[in-house]
Amino acid sequence: MYWQKRLNRGNPDAKLEETIQEIFEENDGNYGYRRIQIALNEQGVKVNQKKIRRIMRKLGLKSVKFTRKSRKYNSYKGTVGRVAKNRIHRRFVTSVPHQKITTDTSEFKYYEQDTNGKPVIKKLYLDPFLDLFNGEILSYRISEKPNAKAVLDAQKEAIEQTADCPYRR
């Protein structure tokens, strides 16, 4: 009998659903459950955040502004161009200076203040050329974008410095 009586009962949260819908639409869909809870508290309505989240899920309301879009840098572009032969075969040690040289691009994040004094995340990319004989850095470039120009400039400088090597580099 309890369930039969319950089926005929109306939605007890109908007014709250309308209020949440209005707050969400007034703010162009940028409000999540936390800001909606603050707005409801300002109106004098005390509601648990779990109930707000449940109602927002039921109504299909989801904030689109505060989604995580950050992704790590990935230089892999698929099979583009020509793949060089593997001449090192995981032999990363050599007894001849300037024979084996490696490179890699590393991304570094740092904070900088803008004109308003707010911290802004910036990125730098380091392209070093390393001699496997003794771990010496032969040349490097630091750039704000991961472009080929920085790598090629550092490579040109490394080639000039290792011109004295009698073996194949």
C-alpha positions as CSV (number, residue, x, y, z in Angstrom):
1,M,0.0,0.0,0.0
2,Y,2.9,2.4,0.7
3,W,4.2,2.2,-2.9
4,Q,0.7,2.6,-4.3
5,K,0.2,5.8,-2.4
6,R,3.7,7.0,-3.3
7,L,3.0,6.7,-7.1
8,N,0.2,9.3,-6.9
9,R,2.3,11.8,-5.0
10,G,3.7,14.8,-6.9
11,N,7.3,15.8,-7.2
12,P,8.3,17.3,-3.8
13,D,11.4,19.0,-5.5
14,A,9.5,20.7,-8.4
15,K,10.0,24.2,-7.0
16,L,13.6,23.6,-6.2
17,E,14.2,22.2,-9.7
18,E,12.7,25.3,-11.3
19,T,14.9,27.6,-9.1
20,I,18.0,25.6,-10.0
21,Q,17.1,25.7,-13.7
22,E,16.6,29.5,-13.5
23,I,19.9,30.1,-11.7
24,F,21.7,27.9,-14.2
25,E,20.2,29.7,-17.2
26,E,20.7,33.2,-15.8
27,N,24.5,32.5,-15.7
28,D,24.7,31.1,-19.2
29,G,25.4,27.6,-18.0
30,N,28.6,28.6,-16.2
31,Y,27.4,27.6,-12.8
32,G,28.2,24.2,-11.3
33,Y,26.6,22.7,-8.2
34,R,28.9,24.7,-5.8
35,R,27.9,28.1,-7.2
36,I,24.3,27.1,-7.4
37,Q,24.4,26.1,-3.7
38,I,25.8,29.6,-2.9
39,A,23.1,31.3,-4.9
40,L,20.4,29.2,-3.2
41,N,21.9,30.1,0.2
42,E,21.7,33.8,-0.7
43,Q,18.0,33.3,-1.5
44,G,17.6,31.7,1.9
45,V,17.2,28.1,0.7
46,K,19.3,25.6,2.5
47,V,20.0,22.5,0.4
48,N,22.6,19.8,0.6
49,Q,25.1,19.8,-2.3
50,K,24.2,16.1,-3.0
51,K,20.6,17.0,-3.7
52,I,21.7,19.8,-6.0
53,R,24.0,17.5,-7.9
54,R,21.2,14.8,-8.1
55,I,18.7,17.4,-9.5
56,M,21.3,18.9,-11.9
57,R,22.0,15.4,-13.2
58,K,18.3,14.7,-13.6
59,L,17.7,17.9,-15.5
60,G,20.9,17.4,-17.6
61,L,22.6,20.6,-16.4
62,K,26.3,20.6,-16.7
63,S,28.8,23.5,-16.5
64,V,30.9,23.7,-19.7
65,K,33.2,26.4,-18.6
66,F,35.2,24.7,-15.9
67,T,36.1,21.4,-17.5
68,R,39.7,20.2,-17.5
69,K,41.3,20.7,-20.9
70,S,44.9,20.6,-19.9
71,R,46.9,18.0,-21.7
72,K,50.6,17.1,-21.8
73,Y,52.8,17.9,-24.8
74,N,53.1,15.1,-27.3
75,S,55.3,15.5,-30.3
76,Y,54.2,12.3,-32.0
77,K,52.4,13.0,-35.2
78,G,52.2,9.5,-36.6
79,T,54.1,8.3,-39.6
80,V,55.1,11.6,-41.2
81,G,58.2,11.7,-43.4
82,R,61.0,9.2,-43.5
83,V,62.0,7.1,-40.5
84,A,65.8,7.1,-40.0
85,K,67.7,3.8,-39.5
86,N,68.3,2.6,-36.0
87,R,72.1,2.7,-35.8
88,I,72.5,2.8,-32.0
89,H,70.5,-0.4,-31.3
90,R,70.3,0.5,-27.5
91,R,74.1,0.8,-27.2
92,F,74.1,4.1,-25.4
93,V,77.8,3.9,-24.3
94,T,80.7,4.8,-26.6
95,S,84.5,5.2,-26.1
96,V,84.8,7.8,-28.9
97,P,83.9,11.4,-28.2
98,H,81.4,13.1,-30.5
99,Q,80.4,9.8,-32.1
100,K,76.9,9.3,-30.6
101,I,74.8,12.4,-30.0
102,T,71.2,12.3,-28.7
103,T,68.4,14.9,-28.3
104,D,65.0,15.2,-26.7
105,T,62.4,18.0,-26.2
106,S,61.4,18.7,-22.6
107,E,58.5,20.9,-21.5
108,F,58.8,23.1,-18.4
109,K,56.0,25.0,-16.8
110,Y,56.5,28.2,-14.8
111,Y,54.4,30.9,-13.3
112,E,54.5,34.6,-14.4
113,Q,52.4,37.5,-13.2
114,D,50.3,39.3,-15.8
115,T,49.5,43.1,-15.7
116,N,46.8,42.6,-13.1
117,G,49.1,40.7,-10.8
118,K,47.4,37.3,-11.4
119,P,49.6,34.2,-11.9
120,V,49.7,32.8,-15.4
121,I,51.1,29.4,-16.3
122,K,53.7,29.7,-19.1
123,K,55.6,26.9,-20.9
124,L,59.2,26.6,-22.2
125,Y,60.7,23.9,-24.4
126,L,64.3,22.8,-24.0
127,D,66.1,21.0,-26.9
128,P,69.5,19.9,-25.8
129,F,72.1,17.8,-27.8
130,L,74.0,15.4,-25.5
131,D,77.2,13.5,-26.2
132,L,76.9,9.9,-25.0
133,F,80.6,9.7,-24.5
134,N,80.7,11.8,-21.3
135,G,77.2,13.2,-21.0
136,E,78.3,16.7,-22.1
137,I,75.7,19.1,-23.5
138,L,77.0,20.2,-26.8
139,S,74.3,22.7,-27.7
140,Y,70.8,23.6,-26.7
141,R,67.9,25.9,-27.5
142,I,65.0,27.2,-25.3
143,S,61.8,28.3,-27.0
144,E,58.3,29.2,-26.1
145,K,56.8,26.9,-28.7
146,P,57.8,23.3,-29.6
147,N,58.9,24.1,-33.2
148,A,61.5,22.6,-35.5
149,K,63.5,25.8,-35.9
150,A,64.9,25.6,-32.3
151,V,65.8,21.9,-32.8
152,L,67.5,22.5,-36.2
153,D,69.5,25.5,-34.8
154,A,70.8,23.5,-31.9
155,Q,71.6,20.6,-34.3
156,K,73.5,22.9,-36.6
157,E,75.6,24.2,-33.6
158,A,76.2,20.6,-32.4
159,I,77.4,19.5,-35.9
160,E,79.8,22.5,-36.0
161,Q,81.3,21.6,-32.6
162,T,81.7,17.9,-33.5
163,A,83.3,18.4,-36.9
164,D,86.6,17.0,-35.5
165,C,85.3,13.5,-35.0
166,P,87.0,11.1,-37.4
167,Y,84.2,8.5,-37.0
168,R,80.7,8.5,-38.4
169,R,78.5,10.5,-36.1
